[in-house]
Amino acid sequence: MTRLLKAFPALLAAALSWASPSSAAVPGPSSDSLRTCAQAVNAGHAPAPRDAVLSRGVNITTLFDPAPGASQDAADIRTLMAAGIRHVRIPFDPAWVLSWPAGGAPDEKLRRLDSFVCAALRQDIAVILDNHGGDLQPTDASTADVLPRLGAAWDRMAARYAVFTPDLMIFEALNEPAFTDGKRWEPWQRELLARIRAAAPEHTVLLTASPDDTPWALSALTPLPDSNVAYVFHFYSPGLFTTQGADWVDPSLESVRGLRYPAEPGNVQAVAARARASHRRDLANYGRDYADTRALQAEIDVAAHWAQSHGVRLVATEFGVFNGAVPPESRAAWLRDVRKTLEQRSIGWTVWEYRGGFGIASDLQGPCGRASARDALGLCPSGRQAP
């Protein structure tokens, strides 16, 4: 997520808690069961344009949390299918991948990943495997050994999952690199792309800009000479609204609660009266700038204009609203405006997240309505786009 969220990493740490290295035996780059699944998926898949596959998706961030297991996964996949979701994005920690020994049986975490990937692909729901960085996240203080370790993780991950058709298996080079100087990131990205391409020459790879996958960082990026890539950005603006009520951001927004979108003067004043004094200027700016969709559209257009000028594909692989203190109708209104803005510019999207603090699982399982994220995301039957 954006720098605002990374300033207090508890949310992502919880989402990726499964990814710490295990002492159990884990596999090499492929397994018989995975290859058997790939043969069935590849034989039964009808090719579809990559833009359609990337059109609408959801982040699966709690896959490895304690859960019922395969039965829950099957139910979730049925829910996603019924809603018209075309892809899921699954974060992984490269340090966990590097803990795999050369041989041995898959551990519980890898079996769960294999199982979910196989089940999703069998239903023509594509999978983005997202390198979420973890302790190997590049920063201004990164040492020389970080890049080779990230590359080695991709050697293993790409080789394992490239057995699946390129129409459905997608690799995301890195989530939110944190180099202040975006130009320093560019040679790293070239190297990671080369490592993925060694195992997956025909698969789509998602690339991004530093710092933090923002539209502004993307606008300064030099595209790579590879026609089978798409570029990604993340969108949580305005953070004062989308993370209101959160005590895990810095500074804490726990005292900002009940803030509506679009901004309403009376509501902004009432929220400001209850909020910490340090938030009142930001609240005043929110009231001024977010009474309509112009500020949202202007920020997304930074990325859209860059993509159009370079003739590249674009996907917003994260956007969402924390559910802790937001009025449901306002949450839906923001999701609706962002989703429509993206689709009007032919930008694919992946909402953050299915389960968790930003989760939409209950919306997808419930009725449609103006306060529902299902309706806001155009996933109700009357509002669903054609595949």
VMD Tcl script that draws the C-alpha trace (Angstrom):
set ca {
  {0.00 0.00 0.00}
  {1.07 3.61 -0.14}
  {3.74 5.28 2.02}
  {1.00 6.42 4.41}
  {0.18 2.79 5.19}
  {3.76 1.57 5.20}
  {4.65 4.11 7.89}
  {2.95 1.71 10.32}
  {3.34 -1.75 8.80}
  {1.05 -3.74 11.06}
  {-1.62 -4.25 8.39}
  {0.77 -5.66 5.80}
  {2.64 -7.64 8.44}
  {-0.62 -9.30 9.41}
  {-1.53 -9.92 5.78}
  {1.84 -11.57 5.13}
  {2.37 -13.27 8.49}
  {2.19 -16.63 6.73}
  {5.33 -15.87 4.74}
  {8.07 -16.32 7.34}
  {10.54 -19.09 6.47}
  {9.49 -22.54 7.62}
  {11.76 -25.25 8.94}
  {9.62 -27.87 7.21}
  {10.77 -29.43 3.96}
  {9.63 -27.46 0.92}
  {9.80 -28.18 -2.80}
  {11.89 -27.34 -5.80}
  {10.52 -25.39 -8.75}
  {7.69 -27.75 -9.70}
  {5.67 -30.71 -8.48}
  {3.71 -33.48 -10.16}
  {0.40 -32.31 -8.70}
  {0.93 -28.77 -9.95}
  {1.89 -30.00 -13.41}
  {-1.22 -32.20 -13.51}
  {-3.35 -29.20 -12.64}
  {-1.59 -27.08 -15.26}
  {-2.25 -29.67 -17.95}
  {-5.96 -29.62 -17.13}
  {-6.14 -25.83 -16.94}
  {-4.21 -25.29 -20.14}
  {-6.20 -27.87 -22.08}
  {-9.56 -26.48 -20.98}
  {-8.83 -22.77 -21.24}
  {-10.26 -20.65 -24.07}
  {-7.82 -17.80 -24.82}
  {-8.99 -14.31 -23.82}
  {-7.45 -10.86 -24.34}
  {-5.11 -9.92 -21.50}
  {-6.89 -6.56 -21.12}
  {-10.13 -8.42 -20.34}
  {-8.37 -10.69 -17.84}
  {-6.91 -7.63 -16.08}
  {-10.15 -5.65 -16.19}
  {-11.47 -6.32 -12.67}
  {-10.01 -8.19 -9.74}
  {-9.49 -8.37 -6.01}
  {-6.49 -8.78 -3.69}
  {-6.41 -12.01 -1.66}
  {-4.35 -10.95 1.37}
  {-5.42 -13.47 4.03}
  {-5.01 -16.70 2.12}
  {-2.56 -18.13 4.63}
  {-4.22 -16.92 7.81}
  {-5.77 -19.67 9.93}
  {-8.86 -20.69 7.97}
  {-11.04 -23.73 7.23}
  {-8.90 -24.40 4.16}
  {-9.94 -25.84 0.82}
  {-13.69 -25.72 1.51}
  {-13.51 -22.00 2.29}
  {-11.34 -21.38 -0.76}
  {-13.86 -23.16 -2.98}
  {-16.71 -21.09 -1.55}
  {-14.74 -17.87 -2.04}
  {-13.95 -18.75 -5.64}
  {-17.63 -19.43 -6.31}
  {-18.43 -15.98 -4.86}
  {-15.80 -14.33 -7.05}
  {-17.05 -16.15 -10.13}
  {-20.64 -15.13 -9.47}
  {-19.58 -11.50 -9.10}
  {-17.72 -11.50 -12.41}
  {-14.21 -11.10 -10.98}
  {-11.63 -11.85 -13.69}
  {-8.44 -12.07 -11.61}
  {-7.06 -12.29 -8.08}
  {-3.78 -10.80 -6.84}
  {-1.90 -12.84 -4.23}
  {0.99 -11.21 -2.34}
  {4.00 -13.36 -1.46}
  {7.14 -12.71 0.57}
  {10.36 -13.36 -1.41}
  {12.18 -14.39 1.78}
  {9.73 -17.29 2.10}
  {10.44 -18.33 -1.49}
  {14.17 -18.27 -0.79}
  {13.59 -20.65 2.13}
  {12.57 -23.42 -0.27}
  {15.27 -26.12 -0.38}
  {16.18 -27.81 -3.64}
  {13.90 -30.78 -2.97}
  {11.34 -32.20 -0.59}
  {7.59 -32.16 -0.19}
  {5.63 -28.88 -0.19}
  {4.97 -27.39 3.23}
  {1.47 -26.40 4.34}
  {1.77 -22.84 3.04}
  {2.91 -23.85 -0.41}
  {0.29 -26.57 -0.65}
  {-2.34 -23.94 0.16}
  {-0.99 -21.57 -2.47}
  {-0.87 -24.35 -5.07}
  {-4.40 -25.40 -4.21}
  {-5.87 -21.90 -4.41}
  {-4.04 -21.08 -7.65}
  {-5.20 -24.33 -9.22}
  {-8.81 -23.87 -8.09}
  {-8.95 -20.27 -9.36}
  {-7.38 -21.07 -12.72}
  {-9.70 -24.02 -13.27}
  {-12.56 -21.49 -13.16}
  {-10.78 -19.09 -15.58}
  {-10.01 -16.63 -12.80}
  {-6.50 -15.39 -13.55}
  {-3.84 -15.10 -10.84}
  {-1.35 -12.29 -10.29}
  {1.54 -13.45 -8.11}
  {2.71 -10.25 -6.44}
  {6.22 -9.99 -4.98}
  {5.36 -7.94 -1.91}
  {8.94 -7.28 -0.83}
  {8.86 -7.90 2.90}
  {12.33 -7.62 4.42}
  {13.78 -7.45 0.89}
  {11.84 -4.31 -0.05}
  {14.28 -2.00 -1.88}
  {14.88 1.31 -0.08}
  {17.47 4.06 -0.18}
  {19.43 2.08 2.42}
  {19.36 -1.23 0.49}
  {22.60 -3.15 0.33}
  {24.10 -4.70 -2.78}
  {22.84 -8.20 -1.96}
  {19.12 -7.31 -2.06}
  {18.71 -7.34 -5.86}
  {20.29 -10.77 -6.39}
  {18.07 -12.19 -3.63}
  {14.94 -10.71 -5.21}
  {16.03 -12.14 -8.54}
  {16.67 -15.56 -7.02}
  {13.16 -15.54 -5.54}
  {11.75 -14.90 -9.01}
  {13.91 -17.69 -10.46}
  {12.02 -20.09 -8.22}
  {8.54 -18.56 -8.26}
  {8.39 -17.99 -12.02}
  {9.73 -21.45 -12.81}
  {7.17 -23.07 -10.53}
  {4.09 -21.29 -11.92}
  {5.07 -20.67 -15.56}
  {3.66 -24.14 -16.27}
  {0.25 -22.44 -16.44}
  {-1.00 -20.73 -19.59}
  {0.20 -17.13 -20.01}
  {-3.43 -16.16 -20.52}
  {-4.15 -16.76 -16.83}
  {-0.86 -16.58 -14.91}
  {0.63 -13.10 -14.39}
  {3.71 -12.02 -12.44}
  {4.13 -8.67 -10.66}
  {7.83 -7.81 -10.35}
  {7.62 -5.89 -7.06}
  {5.08 -4.10 -4.93}
  {5.83 -0.46 -4.02}
  {9.61 -0.11 -4.35}
  {10.76 2.63 -1.98}
  {13.70 4.34 -3.68}
  {13.25 8.09 -3.31}
  {15.03 8.50 -6.66}
  {12.90 6.62 -9.15}
  {15.74 6.42 -11.66}
  {17.67 4.26 -9.22}
  {14.82 1.75 -9.34}
  {14.81 1.38 -13.13}
  {17.88 -0.89 -13.50}
  {16.56 -3.05 -10.67}
  {13.29 -3.48 -12.52}
  {15.10 -4.39 -15.75}
  {16.99 -7.11 -13.88}
  {13.86 -8.52 -12.23}
  {12.06 -8.59 -15.56}
  {14.98 -10.46 -17.11}
  {14.92 -13.04 -14.31}
  {11.17 -13.60 -14.77}
  {11.52 -13.78 -18.55}
  {14.15 -16.54 -18.26}
  {11.43 -18.87 -16.95}
  {8.31 -17.20 -18.38}
  {9.03 -15.65 -21.80}
  {5.35 -15.39 -22.80}
  {3.67 -14.42 -19.53}
  {2.50 -10.88 -18.85}
  {4.62 -9.11 -16.23}
  {3.41 -6.14 -14.21}
  {5.92 -3.33 -13.68}
  {5.79 -0.16 -11.62}
  {7.58 3.00 -10.51}
  {9.36 4.13 -7.37}
  {8.57 5.42 -4.85}
  {5.43 3.60 -3.80}
  {3.57 2.90 -7.07}
  {2.06 6.40 -7.18}
  {0.74 8.01 -10.38}
  {3.36 10.75 -10.05}
  {6.21 8.26 -9.77}
  {4.84 6.40 -12.79}
  {4.77 9.59 -14.85}
  {8.57 9.83 -14.54}
  {9.28 6.19 -15.44}
  {10.96 5.18 -18.69}
  {9.02 2.18 -20.10}
  {10.97 -0.96 -20.89}
  {11.14 -2.36 -24.45}
  {8.84 -5.30 -23.79}
  {5.40 -5.39 -25.39}
  {4.03 -8.01 -23.01}
  {4.06 -5.95 -19.83}
  {1.55 -3.71 -18.10}
  {2.27 -0.93 -15.63}
  {0.60 -0.54 -12.26}
  {-0.17 2.16 -9.73}
  {-2.00 2.30 -6.40}
  {-4.70 4.75 -5.39}
  {-5.91 5.62 -1.88}
  {-6.49 9.36 -2.21}
  {-7.48 11.15 -0.13}
  {-5.89 9.07 2.62}
  {-7.69 11.11 5.26}
  {-10.94 9.59 4.00}
  {-9.84 6.11 2.91}
  {-7.97 5.28 6.13}
  {-10.09 7.20 8.64}
  {-10.36 5.50 12.00}
  {-7.04 3.67 11.54}
  {-4.58 3.69 14.42}
  {-1.91 1.87 12.39}
  {-1.10 4.82 10.10}
  {1.32 7.59 11.05}
  {0.02 9.97 12.19}
  {-2.89 8.01 13.63}
  {-6.31 8.72 12.12}
  {-8.19 7.04 14.96}
  {-9.85 10.35 15.88}
  {-11.13 10.96 12.32}
  {-14.41 9.08 12.14}
  {-17.63 9.36 10.17}
  {-16.08 11.50 7.41}
  {-18.30 11.43 4.34}
  {-17.51 11.39 0.65}
  {-18.10 13.55 -1.32}
  {-17.14 16.18 1.23}
  {-20.02 17.98 2.92}
  {-19.22 21.22 4.82}
  {-21.36 20.41 7.86}
  {-19.98 16.89 8.16}
  {-16.37 18.09 7.78}
  {-16.92 20.61 10.57}
  {-18.48 18.00 12.85}
  {-15.63 15.54 12.26}
  {-13.04 18.30 12.82}
  {-14.64 19.18 16.17}
  {-14.01 15.61 17.38}
  {-10.64 15.05 15.70}
  {-7.16 15.80 16.96}
  {-6.23 19.42 16.34}
  {-3.34 18.34 14.11}
  {-5.85 16.95 11.57}
  {-7.98 20.06 11.23}
  {-6.01 21.69 8.42}
  {-6.10 18.47 6.42}
  {-9.83 18.22 7.04}
  {-10.32 21.76 5.77}
  {-8.34 20.88 2.63}
  {-10.43 17.75 2.20}
  {-13.61 19.80 2.39}
  {-12.27 22.15 -0.26}
  {-10.85 19.59 -2.69}
  {-13.16 16.58 -2.51}
  {-16.66 17.95 -2.84}
  {-16.72 16.36 -6.31}
  {-14.68 13.96 -8.43}
  {-12.25 16.42 -10.00}
  {-9.35 15.79 -7.63}
  {-9.71 12.00 -7.98}
  {-9.80 12.22 -11.74}
  {-6.84 14.60 -11.92}
  {-4.60 12.23 -9.96}
  {-5.59 9.16 -11.96}
  {-5.10 11.16 -15.16}
  {-1.43 11.64 -14.27}
  {-0.99 7.90 -14.80}
  {-3.49 7.65 -17.65}
  {-1.82 10.37 -19.72}
  {1.59 8.79 -19.20}
  {0.32 5.40 -20.33}
  {-1.41 6.87 -23.36}
  {1.70 8.79 -24.40}
  {3.79 5.59 -24.29}
  {1.14 3.21 -25.65}
  {1.26 0.87 -22.65}
  {-1.37 -0.96 -20.61}
  {-2.26 0.25 -17.13}
  {-3.77 -1.46 -14.07}
  {-4.58 -0.04 -10.63}
  {-3.62 -3.09 -8.56}
  {-4.65 -1.50 -5.26}
  {-7.44 0.88 -4.23}
  {-9.87 0.67 -1.37}
  {-11.38 2.06 1.82}
  {-10.70 0.92 5.40}
  {-13.94 -0.20 7.00}
  {-13.19 0.89 10.56}
  {-15.04 4.21 10.76}
  {-16.37 5.12 7.31}
  {-20.09 5.63 6.56}
  {-21.08 2.74 4.25}
  {-22.74 4.98 1.67}
  {-19.60 7.13 1.45}
  {-17.35 4.09 1.11}
  {-19.49 2.91 -1.79}
  {-19.55 6.38 -3.36}
  {-15.73 6.60 -3.34}
  {-15.33 3.09 -4.75}
  {-17.90 3.87 -7.44}
  {-16.22 7.12 -8.51}
  {-12.73 5.57 -8.60}
  {-13.91 2.47 -10.46}
  {-15.79 4.50 -13.06}
  {-12.84 6.86 -13.52}
  {-10.53 3.90 -14.11}
  {-12.86 2.18 -16.54}
  {-13.53 5.36 -18.51}
  {-9.77 5.47 -19.14}
  {-9.51 1.75 -19.99}
  {-7.53 1.04 -16.82}
  {-7.94 -2.37 -15.23}
  {-8.39 -2.59 -11.47}
  {-7.79 -4.84 -8.47}
  {-9.59 -3.70 -5.33}
  {-7.86 -3.98 -1.94}
  {-9.03 -6.45 -0.55}
  {-11.30 -9.52 -0.32}
  {-11.02 -10.13 3.42}
  {-9.38 -7.93 6.03}
  {-9.80 -4.35 7.16}
  {-10.63 -3.11 3.65}
  {-12.55 -6.25 2.77}
  {-15.46 -6.56 0.35}
  {-16.28 -10.24 0.96}
  {-19.49 -9.50 2.84}
  {-20.55 -7.10 0.08}
  {-20.10 -9.73 -2.62}
  {-22.06 -12.22 -0.57}
  {-24.88 -9.77 0.20}
  {-27.55 -7.92 -1.77}
  {-26.83 -5.09 -4.16}
  {-27.62 -1.55 -3.12}
  {-26.20 1.96 -3.10}
  {-24.23 1.26 0.11}
  {-22.74 -1.98 -1.23}
  {-19.22 -2.28 -2.62}
  {-20.61 -4.91 -4.99}
  {-22.84 -2.29 -6.59}
  {-20.12 0.36 -6.46}
  {-17.68 -1.89 -8.32}
  {-20.18 -2.62 -11.08}
  {-20.47 -6.27 -10.05}
  {-24.24 -6.43 -9.73}
  {-25.96 -8.07 -12.71}
  {-27.42 -4.82 -14.06}
  {-24.08 -3.00 -13.88}
  {-21.63 -5.69 -14.90}
  {-19.43 -5.07 -17.89}
  {-19.09 -7.56 -20.70}
  {-16.07 -9.90 -20.39}
}
mol new
graphics top color blue
foreach p $ca { graphics top sphere $p radius 0.5 }
foreach p [lrange $ca 0 end-1] q [lrange $ca 1 end] { graphics top cylinder $p $q radius 0.2 }
display resetview
